[in-house]
């Protein structure tokens, strides 16, 4: 994953009742260290309205289209 990729969340941001997932663009990625463990976090922007997500773990998202 890198800045500019189009992603969807695996569990949140699902449209009801159709069940389609909302699309986001990755705005920022950072490495976070907690209690000696390092992991990646991302912040994304929702495509239709520009909502910016909170920092969240990368493993909760999947890439649907990679940027160049």
C-alpha positions in Angstrom: 0.0 0.0 0.0 1.1 3.5 -0.8 -0.2 7.0 -0.9 -2.7 7.4 -3.8 -4.0 3.8 -3.8 -7.7 3.3 -3.9 -8.9 1.1 -1.0 -11.9 -0.2 0.8 -12.3 -1.2 4.5 -12.9 -4.9 5.2 -15.5 -4.3 7.9 -16.7 -0.7 8.1 -18.1 1.9 5.6 -20.5 -0.5 3.9 -23.6 1.0 2.1 -26.9 -0.5 3.2 -28.9 -2.3 1.9 -26.9 -2.9 -1.3 -23.8 -4.1 0.6 -21.3 -2.2 -1.6 -18.2 -0.9 0.0 -17.3 2.8 0.0 -14.1 3.8 -1.7 -11.2 5.8 -0.2 -7.8 7.2 -1.3 -4.8 6.8 0.9 -3.8 10.3 2.1 -1.0 9.5 4.6 0.9 6.4 5.9 3.0 6.3 9.0 4.9 3.7 11.1 3.7 3.6 14.7 5.6 1.9 17.6 3.7 0.8 20.7 5.4 -1.1 23.5 8.3 -2.0 21.2 6.0 -3.3 18.4 6.0 -1.5 15.1 3.1 -1.4 12.7 1.8 0.7 9.8 -1.2 3.0 10.0 -3.0 5.0 7.3 -5.3 7.9 7.0 -7.7 7.9 4.0 -10.1 10.3 2.3 -13.6 9.1 1.2 -14.1 9.6 -2.5 -17.6 11.2 -2.8 -17.5 13.7 0.1 -13.9 14.1 1.3 -14.4 12.7 4.8 -10.9 12.1 6.3 -10.7 8.9 8.4 -8.8 8.6 11.7 -5.5 6.8 11.9 -6.1 3.1 11.6 -4.1 -0.1 11.0 -3.3 -1.0 7.4 -4.4 -4.6 7.8 -8.1 -3.6 8.1 -8.0 -2.3 4.5 -7.6 -3.8 1.0 -6.3 -2.3 -2.2 -8.8 -2.2 -5.1 -6.7 -0.1 -7.5 -3.0 0.8 -7.2 -1.6 4.2 -8.1 1.2 4.6 -10.6 
